[in-house]
Amino acid sequence: MAQQQPEKPAGVGRFGFTGGLEFTGLTYTVVKKQRGAGGEWEKKDVDLLHEITGYAPKGCVTAVMGPSGAGKSTFLDALAGRIASLDGRVALDGVEMSPSLIKRSSAYVMQDDRLFPMLTVYETLMFAADFRLGSSVSASDKKLRVENLIEQLGLTSSRNTYIGDEGTRGVSGGERRRVSIGVDIIHGPALLFLDEPTSGLDSTSAHSVIEKVHDIACAGSTVVLTIHQPSSRILLLLDHLIILARGQLMYSGGPKEVTAHLGRMGRKVPKGESSIEHLLDVIQEYEQSEFGVKALAEFCLTGLKPPKLTATYGAEGLSTVSSIVQTPISGPGGGDDDDFDRSLRSQHSKSPWSGVRLTPSRRPRHKDQQHGRPGPGPGPGNHRYTPDIVMGTPTPLSSAYTVNEDDYLTPTHRAAPNATGAPGVGVNALGHRGKFANSYVGEVWVLMRRNFTNIWRTPELFLSRLMVLTVMGFLMATMFTKPKDNAQGITNRLSFFIFTVCVFFFSSNDAVPAFIQERFIFIRETSHNAYRASAYVVAGLITYLPFLLLQSATYAAIVWFALKLHGQFLYFLVMLYASLLSTNSFVVFISSVVPNFILGYAAVIAFTALFFLFCGYFLDSHSIPVAWKWMNTVSTMKYPYEGLLMNEFDGDRVFASDPAVGLTLTGNNILQQLGISVEEDRKWWMVLYLLGWAVFYRVLFYLVLRFASKNKRK
């Protein structure tokens, strides 16, 4: 009768360690179209990740490496909870984590630095602190933490320098990358993911970035990053390696143990060559052979040695072929026992990590800290958790990193304050209260402050729009000055109003790139619950309101008195304001659903032409064919056009008369001929309709942000 394996204490991982990220059986399958043997397209399931099992130790820098197409970024997204349909299990400190919980307790630094160019380094980090730390942390504590973080990241000299972009000189590439890291670690995440943090940087800047990342890991965070070709200096800062190929695990362990891993495989590292580069070369050799990388994945998983390859020269040059046929073996007692490496985690070895050589400093100091227990004897499918496995061991094989008791703190512990009294960076944040750090009003306030700061630093957008409306107002005032009360005067008034509506609609087109430029910043910030999507929409709306009012008032003041328009000036101003608001809402919505501003401009121009055609100027609403009346309803140009005409021509005032034929045209007569209502309160309904469309487009904008703007693979 088999001995029952005792249950592991809470917080102990599958591999018998506490502290860190562990993952079991991660598999990500997608459906791809491929041409079959008959030339027809066929759907086929493809595993981008296949049964990857391992862990990333706490307090260490774990680097994910592999050749191009290995699945490094996909694997990082899987760990970070950014894949919708993922099979497998991810646990932190022995506790299984859902994707939403991973996002709340982690930070993800994207490959591209998405930051506001006209904010300084200090302002960028302060706004990040406001978002991630919330109102529970005082303003003085936030400033202290930001100052400490600036010093830790080596950004003291560029503290008050703009981030910059292509048109504005700012910080260097390495400093920008460190700012991106600082934005995501300001709240002390338990997990830190970085996608190619050294991409596009020179050797010195890349080393500086990884050096700061290593310091963050030493503060207690679990750091996982992808990296393509690390230099020898960067390799010294990496504590743990995960090497992938074709979505399968090729190696998991310390950088210094790669040579031993190759030796057990029967491959020697040539003198003067990097062991990691040699392993990547071996992977490429097997990938080009008939066995593929599956043989190396089997060796990493079970210890079954891969078939040896010999180099041969054929008509097409150098190629590799197998010289040994792989023979399946059912267990330790069957077949050639030399085909198994008992030093790896294998079902034929005495423990999952039986080759681990432990230093005394890695062993728990007290007996009650030892969670490993002997399990059933070796056999097919059985693993043993023996006292040889020490909780918190940073790599499955020996490495130079030494773990102390502070690395075994549970998620409820906080890092001790540093010398300045601020909480230490890298604190596990699992104990954070609630999904969001701030209240709804607090989020709106912080977003508004940042919006106004950006507008103050980059006033071109609103100043250019204000200048356009001012110039057009003077043109209208000089072209249609004091229209006469005759047929030509009526035509001039109609032309003025329709042109005014078009000018106000077109003046908002320059807002198309606004959200497109901020989209990736929004995705990065909301992916870890920095604020709500609805708070972003409300803050943006409130920010625009005073500027839109200023533009409307400027144009209204110029043309109203010059043309001596009739009706109520207040209504004229309110209608222009509502027109700008609805147009802005429409343009912002369009910018949220297009991939780039070129398509955004094309879409806005196309809809503008349609709205203009069906606004009622060319054909009144009663003359439009029934099949197209819905276009008259959705045209946001219809409501300001009809409303402004109602305000101008409402009443019995005579606008044209011809005594010779006894013809007199009053305002109501003109409206009736245009198919527009003459009811007194109908013009205010036009304002409400227009505001309703503004709300409708803002709601659509919110829905796109909430459900379609997620950095998550489908």
N, C-alpha and C positions, 0 to 999 in steps of 0.2 A: 504494500500500500504506500503510495507516494506521500512524502511528508508535505504538509500544507505550509506554504510560504506565509510568514507573518505579514500583516498589513504594515505599510510604511506609515510613519507618523505624518501628521499634517504638515505641509510645506516641503516635504521631501520629494524630489523629482523622480522621474522614471529611471534615471541613470544614477540615482542615489546621492544627489548633491542638493544643497539648499542654496538659493540665491542665483538668479540667472534665468535665461529664457531657454526653454526646451520645446522641441517640436517633434512630432511623431507622425509618420506616414503622410507627409504633405504631398498631395497630388492635385494637379490642376489640368483639366482636360478641356480642350476646345475642339470645335468641329470645323474642319477646313475642307475646302473643295480642291480635289486633285483629279488629274486626268487618269482614267483607268487604262487598262491594256488596249481597249477598243477605241481609245481617244475620246471617250465620253467623260463628262465631269461627274465625279462621285464624291459624296460626303464621307469623310473619314475622321474618326476620333484621334486626336493627337495629344499626347501628354507633354505639356510644357514643363511640368514638374512631375516626377514619378517617385513616390514612396521615399521621400527624403526624411531621414530621422537623425536627430543630433541635438546639440545644445550650444548656446552662447553663454559663457560664464559671466557672472556678475563681477564688476570691477575690472573687466578686460576689454580690449579692443578685438572684436571678431571681424575678420576680413573675408568677404565672399569673393572668390576669384574663379577664373575659368576663361577659356577661349571665347571668341565672339560667338553669340548664339547659344551660350551655355545655359542661359536662364537666370543670370544673376539678378537683374532688376525684377524679374517675375518672382523670384524667391524672396527678395526683399519686400515686395508688395504683399506677398503671402504672409510673411511674418508681421507686417504692419497692419493687417486687417483690411487691405485695399483690394482684395479679390472677392467678388460676390459669391461665386460657386467654387469653394475650395473644400477638398476632402482632407481630413487630418485633424490633428489636435495641437494647439499651441498653449503652453502654460508658462507662467511667470512665478518664480519662487515656489514651484510645486502646485500652484493653483491654476486650473484651466481658465483661459481668458477668452471671452467673446470678442468679435471684431470691434464692437463699440467700446468695450472696456479697454482694449489695447490702445485705441485712439485717445482715450482720456488719460492714459498713463504713459503715453509715449510722445515722441517728437519725430518728425520726418523732414529731413533737410533734402530738398529736391536738388537735382543736378544743376538747374538754372537758378541763378540768384534773382528772385522776384522781390524787389524792394522799391519803395517810392524814391525816385532819384533826388527830389528836392527836400528830403528830410536829412538831418544830420545823423551821425552814428548814435549820438546820445538820445536824440528824439526818437529814432527808430526803436531803440531798446526800451525807452520809457513807455512808448505806446504799447509795445509787446508786454511790458510788465503790467500796464493797466488792464490789458485784455486777459492775461493768463493768471495774474495773482488776485485780481478782484478787489472789492472794497474791504475785504476782511484784513488786508494788509495796509498799513498806514502809508501815506505818501512819503514820509521820511524813510521808512523801511524800504520802499520801492526804489527810491533814489540811491540808498546805500547799496542795495543789491545790484543795481545797474552799474554803479561806480566800481564795485568789486568785480563784476563780470567784465567790464571794459578793461580793467587791469589784468584779469586772468587771461583774456583773449589777446592781449598785447595790442590794444587799440587806443591807448592813452594819447598818443601823438595825433591821432585822427579823430579825437572825440567830437570836435565841433566842425568836422568836414562833411560836406554833402556826400550822399551816396553816389550821386552822379549817374550819367548815362552817356549815350553817344554824343549828345549836344552839350552836355555840362560836365566839366572836369570835376572828378570826385576822388574817392578812395581807390586804391589799387585793387587788382583782381583778387589777390590773397586776402586783403582786408575785407573786401566785400563778401568773400566766402565765409570769413570768420564772423561777420555781422549776421549773415544768414543763420549760422549755427547758434549764435547768441540769442537771436529772436526765438528760436525753438527750445532753448534750454533754460530760459529765464525763470521758469516755474519749477526747475529741478525735476525733470521727468525720470521715471524709473527706467525707461527704454529710450534709446536714441538711435534712429536709423538715418544713414546718410547714403545717398545715391551718387557715386562717383564724385566725392568731395574734392579730388585733386584734378578733375577734368579741366583742361584749358589753363592750368597754372604752370609756371616754371618750377624747376626742381626745388629752389629755395622756398618759394611760397607754398608749394605742396607739402614740403617737410614741416613748415611752420603750422599749417592747418592740422596735419595729423598729430603733431606734437600737442596742440591744444586739445584735440579730441582725446588723446591719451590721458591728459590731465583730468578731463571730464570723467573718463572711465575710472581713474584712480579715486575720484571723489565718491564713487559708489554706484554709478549708473552702468547699465548693460548697454554696450555700444556695438552695433552691427553696421558695417559699411561695405559697399561694393568698391572694388578697385581693380584697374586693368593691369597696369605694369608698375608695381611699386619699386622704387629705388632701393638700394641696399640700406640706406639710412632709414627709410620708412619701414622696411622689414623689421628693423630692430624695435620699432614701436608697436608691432602687431603681436598680440599674445596668442591668438587662436585663428586658425585658418579653416575655411570651408571651401573646398574646390569642387566645382560642378562641371559637368559636360553633358550636353543634350538633356538637361533637366534632371540628371541623375548625380548622386553623391559619389565623388571620386576619392575624396580624402577629408578627414576631419581630425584636427589635432594641432599641435604646436608647430611653428615654422622650423624649429630645430630638429623635429622628428621626421621631416619629409625624407631625409636621406635614409633613415632606418626603414621607413615605409617602402621606399624603392628597393632597398636591399632585400626585404622580405619578399618582394615581388620578383626578385632575381635580376634587378637592374641596378647597375652601379653608376654613380654620378661621375662624369669625367672631371678630371682635375681642372680646377679653375672655373668651373661652370656652376651656376646657381642651381641648387637642388630643386627649387620650385619651377624654374624655367625648364629643367630637364623633365620634371613630372608632366608639365604641360606638353612637352614634345612627345613624351610617351603616350599621353592621351590622344594626341593628334595621330600618332602611328596606329593605335588601335581603332580610332574612328575611321581611318581609311582602309582598315583590314576587313575581312569577312566577319569577324566577331563583333566589331563595333565596341563602343564604350561600355556595353552591358557587362562584358567580362571584368572590367575594372570595377564597376559598381558592385558586382557579385563578390569580388575579392575584398572590397571595403566593408561589405555587409556581413559576409560569412567566413572570410578567410580562405576561400577556395582560390588557389593561385590561378591567375589567368594563363592561357596558352602563350608560349614564347613565340616571338615573331622574328623572322630572319629577313634581312634585306636582300633583294634580288634585283638584277638588272634585266629588263625586258626591252621590247622594241620601243616602248614609250618612256624609257628611263627607269629611275629608281622606284621600286615599289616594295611593299611588305606583304609577306604571305605567312601563314601559320605553319610552324614546323611540328607542333604537338597538337593532337586532337584532345579536346577537353572531355573527360570521362566523368559523368555524374556519379557521385558517391553518396550512398544513402545515410551514412553515419560514420562515427569514428572507427568502427570496426570493419568497415568495408572498403575495399580498394586500397590504393596506394596512400598511405597516411601522410606522405611527404607533400601531397597536393594541398594540405591544409596548413594554415598559419595560425597556431594556437595563441599567438600574442595579440591577435586582433579580437574585436568584439564578434564572436562567432558562436553559433549554437554548439560547436565542438570544443569550445574553450571553457575554462572553469568559471568565468565571469564575463559580463559584457565588456569590461575594460581590464582584462587580466594582465595586460602588458604594462599597466601603470606602475611606475616606480615612484613611491611617495617619499617626499622629504619630511623630516620630523616637523618642520614648521607648518606643514599642511594638515597635520592631524589635529583633531579637536583636542582641546586641553582637558576636557572632562568626559567621563564615560557616558554621561547622559546626553552628550552631543552626538554620539555615534548612533546614527539611525540605520546603518547597514546591518543586515542580518543574513546569516547563511540560508540559502534556499535549497531546493531540491538538487539532487545530483545532476551532473551534466547529462544531457540527452537531447534528442531531437526536439527543437522548439522550446527547450527549457533554458532559463537564465538564472544565475545565482547572484544575489546581492551580498557580497562578502565584506568583512571588515577592511579588505584591501582598498575599497572604494571610499574615499573621504569626501564628505559633503562639502561642496564649494570648490572642488578641484577644478582649476581653470581650464585644463585641457585633458583629453583622455590619455595622453602620454605626458612624460615629464617635460617641463619647460622652466624657464628662468623666473617665472612669476611666482611670488609667494603670497598666499592669502592669509589674512589675519582674522580675528574674531569679529571685527567691525563689518566684515563683508557678509556676515550671516544675519544681519539685522532683518527683522521681518518688515513687511510693508507699513506697519503702523508706527515704526520708529522714525524719528526725524534726525537729520544730521545735526551735530552739535554746532552752535554758532561759532563762527570764526573769530579771528582776533578783533575784527571791527564790530562784532555783535550781530552781523547779518547771517541768516541761515546759509549753510553751505550749499554750493551748486552741485547738482547731481542727486538731490534728495529724492527718494521714492515718493511719488505723488499719488499713490493709489488711495490714500486716505482722504482725498479731496472731497469736499461736500458738494453734492449736486453735480449736474451735468455741465453747467456753465459757472464760471467764476464770478460773474457780475449779475446784477439784476437787469431786467430788460431796459429800464430807464438808464442805468449806468452804462450799458453797452451803447445805447443811442448817443449818450453824451460824449463818450470817448471817440466814437466814430465821427461825430460832428466836429469835435475839436481837431481831429486829424484832417478831415475834409477842408475845414477853413484854413488850416495851416498850409495844405497843398495849394489851395486856390490863391492864398496870399503870396506864395512863392512862385506860382505859375499863373499869373492873371491873364495870360494871352487869350485863353478860351473865352472868358466872359467879356474882356475888353474888346476883343475882335467882334463879338456879337453885338455889343453895345455900340461900337463904332459903325457897324453895318446899319443898324436900325436908326442911328442918328443921321447918317448920310442919306439914307433912303427917306427919312422924315423930311429933311430939307428939300430933297428933290420933289417929293409929293407936294410940299407946301408952295414951292415955286411954280410947279407945273399946273396945279389945279387950284390956284389962288382964287378965292371968292367966286365959285361957279355961279353962273347966272341962272335965273329962274326961267329957263326955256328948255326945249327938247335937248339941245346940246348940253346944257347944264346937268340935266338928268343923266345923260350918257356919261358925262365926266364923273359924276358922283358914283355911278355904278362901277366905272372903271377903277376909281380910287379904292373903293371898298374891296373889290376882288383882288386888286394888286396888293393891298394891305394884308389880306388873309394869306396870300401866297408868300409874301415876304416873311411873315411871322412863321410860316411853316418851314420855309427853306432855311431860315436863320438858325434853326435847331439841328440842322444836318451835321454841323461840325461836332456835335456831341457823340457821333457814332464811335470814334476811337476811345472815348472816355472809359467805358466799362471794359472794352476789349483789352485795353492796357492793364486794367486792374483785375481781370478775370483770374489770372493765375495766383495773384496775391490773395484774392478772395478764397480760392479753392484751398490754398495752403493754410490759411488762417482758420477757415471753418472746418477743415478736415479733422482738426483737433479741438473743435468746440470752443474757439476763442470768442465767438459771438454767434447770435442767431441770424439766419438769413433775413428774417423779417426786420430785425433791428438795422441791418445794413440798408434795406430798402427805405425804411422810415427816415433814417439819418440822411441818406442821400436826398430824399425829397425835401426835408426841412432845410438842408443846406442850400438847395437850389432856389427856394422860395424868395428870399430877399433879392437875389440877383435878377430873377425873372420879373419881379415887381419893378425894379429899377429900370430895366429895359423897356417894359410896357409904359411906365410913366414918362420916360424920356420921349418916346415916339408920340404918345398921346398929347403931351404938352406942346410939341412942335406943330403937329398938323391940326389940332382942334381949333386953335385960335386963328391960324393962317387961313384955313378953309371956311371958317365960320360955320362949322357943322351944327346941326340941330339935334334936339333930343337932350338926353342927360349925359353930362361929361363923366359922372361916376360909372354909369353903365358902360360907356365907351371904354373906360379904363379897365373895368372888371372883365369885360369880354375879351379884350386884348390879353389880359393876364391869364384868363382861363384858356385862351387859345395857345399861348406859349406853354402853359403847364401840360395840356393834353398832348401837344406836339412833342414836348420833351419826354413825356412818359412813353409815347409811341416809339420814339427813336431809341430810347434806352432799352425798351423791350426787344426791338429788332437787333440791337447790338449784342444782346445776350444769347441769341439763337444762331448767329452767323459765326463761322470760324475765324474770319479776319475782316478788317475794315473795308477792304475792296468790295467784298460781297455785301457788306453792310451798306455802303454807299449805293451800290446798285439796287438793293432791295428798297431802300428809302426813296430813291428817285422813282422807281417803278410804282410804288404805292402812292407817292405824291402825285404822279401823273393821273392815276386812277381816281384819287380823291378829287382832284381838280376837275376831271371830266364829269364826275357825277355830283358836284357840289350844288348844282342848280343854276349855274351861270349860263351855260350853253343851252340846256334844256331845263325848264322848271320841273319840279317834282311830279307834277301831274302829267307831263308829256313824256316822261321816261317810260320805256317799255316795261311791262309788268315783270318780265324775267330779270330785269336789272334794277328794280326798285330797292332791292336789298343793298345794292352798292350805294344808293343815295343815303340809306340809313347809316351805314358804317363809315361813310365819308366824314371825317372830322373837320373838313372844310365847310360842310353844309351849315353847321350850327353857328359859327362866327359870322359867316356871310349873311345868312338870313337874319341873325340877331342884330347885326350892325345896320342892315337895311330897315328893320323894324324901328330901331331907335332913331334913325334919320327921317323916315317918311311917315311915321305914325302921326295920325291926326288929319285935320282938314286943311292944313296949310296948302296954299296953291304954289306949285313948283313950275307950272307952265300953263300958258293960256294963249289962245288965238281968237281975238274978237271977230275976225273976219268969218270964221266958220263956227264961232260960238263954242269953241272947245276949251275946257278948263280941266287941268289935271291936278288933283290934290294928292297928298301923300297916300291916303288910303286907296285911291284909284291906282296908283303906281304899284302898291303892294298886291292888290287884287290881280292886276295884269301879270305880275310875276308869279302868281300862285302862292303868295305868302300870306299867312294869317294876319288879320288886323286886330285881333284881340289884345287888350291892353297888357295883360300879364303874360302873354305868350312869349315875349322876348326874354323874360327872366327864366322861363322854362328852357330856353336855348342854352343859357349859362349852366343850368343844372345838368342838361344832357351832356354838355361838353365836359363838365367836371366828372360826370359818370364815366365817360370814356377814359378820362385821365386815371380814375381809380381802377377801371377795368384793365388798362395796360400795365398799371403798377402791380396789380394782382397777378397778371400773367408773368411779369418780370420776376415776382417773388416765387411763383411756381417753378419757373425755369431754374432759378438759383437753388431752390430747395430740393428739387428732385432730378434735375438734369445737369447740374454743375458740380458733380462729385468726381473726385479723382479716384475712381474705382473701376477695376476691370470687370467687364460683363462676361 
